Amino acid sequence: MTKILVADDETDLETLIKQKFRRQIREHQYEFVFALNGREALEKIHDQPDIDMVFSDINMPEMDGLTLLEKLQQQSPIIKAVIVSAYGDMENIRMAMNRGAFDFITKPVNFTDLELTLKKTINHITELKKTLQAIKENNILKMYVDESVLKFMEKKEFEQSLTINENIIATVIFIDICGFTSITETEKPDVVISLLNNYFDVIVKEIITQKGYVDKFIGDAVMAVFQGEYHLDRAIEASLGVRTVIQNMPSEKGIAGFMPKVSIGLNSGEMISGNIGAAGLRRLDYTVIGDVVNTAQRLQGKAEPGQILISENAYNTIKESFTCAPVGKLSLKHKKEAMEVFEVLN
C-alpha cells in the first residue's frame, strides 16, 4: 500500500480525492493523509514515517509549498513530491522543479491526469526502494568498505545521495537565444539577467506544456529532455512552440536592433541518465550524456536563427507528422563522416 500526503488549504479537495479513489482506498492500494499547510504536513510526515509521497499546493497559509519542498528534502529526502499549481504560475512551478519536485499538475485538478501522475510517481518510488534494499542487502560491501562508510550508508544522507544510473530512450533539445552574447557586452547586469529570465520563462512554459523537463540552463541556452510516449513528437512540438513565441516577442526598448530568435538542435535515441559531478565537493548534476546528446548540441551549433535541425534518424521517425526540408550533409565535431541533416518547418 502507498501512503500519500495531500497538503492543500482547500478542504473540499479531501472530499473529492476520497470520492475519486474510493475503490483504491477500499482495496488498500492507497492511503491518503491530509494537511492544511506545509507546517502541518511536516508534522504528519514526522509522525508517520511510512508516507511515500506528497501532493502539495504552492499557496498555503503558515508554510507554503515551496518552503515545504525545502524542508522535505532535509526531513525525508526519499519522499517524492508533486506540486499542484495554477497553470499560469510558471515562475513558481519552475522554482518547485528546481527545488526537487518530481512532477506537477495544474488547477483545476484533472483527476485523470492526477491518477496518471500518481502511478508514475509510485513506480519511481518503488524502483528507488528496490535499489536501496538491494544495496543494503549486499553483503559484499562489508568485505571491502570501511566500517565508518557502512555506518554512513545507514543514514538518510545516503538515501538522499543515491541516484539510479540507467540507459534511457529519450529526446534531447538544445535551444539557444541567438545574438544574446552581444547584449551582455553592452547592457547593465540587471538588464541582461531580467531579459534572459523573461526569455527563459516562455521557453520553459512550452517545454513543460509538452511534458518535457529542463535539464539545465547553459548561459543563454536551455537543454531539455523528453521521455515517455511520443517523446520525439512532443519535443518537436515544444521546439516549434518556442520558435513561434520567441519570434513574436517585441523588440526590447533601449536595445536597438535586437529581435529575439532561437536556434534549435534536436536528437533522439539511447542515452545515459545519472548523477554526474564532483562528489567530494557535493556538486552533482542529474543529467543525460552520450553521443545522442552531443549530436543534438552540435546540431544546435549549426542551426541558423529560426532553424530547428534534426538528424536523419529523427526525420525518418516523424516525417509523416511534420513538414521538413533536407539541409544536406553537415560536418559535426568529432564525427568521422558528414551527417544528413533536416530542418523542421512546421
C-alpha positions, 0 to 999 in steps of 0.5 A: 500500500502507498501512503500519500500526503495531500497538503492543500488549504482547500478542504473540499479537495479531501472530499473529492480525492476520497470520492475519486479513489474510493475503490483504491482506498477500499482495496488498500492500494492507497492511503491518503493523509491530509494537511492544511499547510506545509507546517502541518504536513511536516508534522504528519510526515514526522509522525508517520514515517511510512508516507511515500509521497506528497501532493502539495499546493504552492499557496498555503497559509503558515508554510507554503509549498515551496518552503515545504519542498525545502524542508522535505528534502532535509526531513525525508529526502526519499519522499517524492513530491508533486506540486499542484499549481495554477497553470499560469504560475510558471515562475513558481512551478519552475522554482518547485522543479528546481527545488526537487519536485518530481512532477506537477499538475495544474488547477483545476485538478484533472483527476485523470491526469492526477491518477496518471501522475500518481502511478508514475510517481509510485513506480519511481518510488518503488524502483528507488526502494528496490535499489536501496534494499538491494544495496543494503542487502549486499553483503559484499560491501562489508568485505571491502568498505570501511566500517565508518562508510557502512555506518554512513550508508545507514543514514538518510544522507545516503538515501538522499545521495543515491541516484539510479544510473540507467540507459534511457530512450529519450529526446534531447533539445538544445535551444539557444537565444541567438545574438544574446552574447552581444547584449551582455557586452553592452547592457547593465547586469540587471538588464541582461539577467531580467531579459534572459529570465523573461526569455527563459520563462516562455521557453520553459512554459512550452517545454513543460506544456509538452511534458518535457523537463529542463535539464539545465540552463547553459548561459543563454541556452536551455537543454531539455529532455523528453521521455515517455510516449511520443517523446520525439513528437512532443519535443518537436512540438515544444521546439516549434512552440518556442520558435513561434513565441520567441519570434513574436516577442517585441523588440526590447526598448533601449536595445536597438536592433535586437529581435529575439530568435532561437536556434534549435538542435534536436536528437533522439535515441539511447542515452545515459541518465545519472548523477554526474559531478564532483562528489567530494565537493557535493556538486552533482548534476542529474543529467543525460550524456552520450553521443545522442546528446552531443549530436543534438548540441552540435546540431544546435551549433549549426542551426541558423536563427529560426532553424530547428535541425534534426538528424536523419534518424529523427526525420525518418521517425516523424516525417509523416507528422511534420513538414521538413526540408533536407539541409544536406550533409553537415560536418559535426565535431568529432564525427568521422563522416558528414551527417544528413541533416533536416530542418523542421518547418512546421 
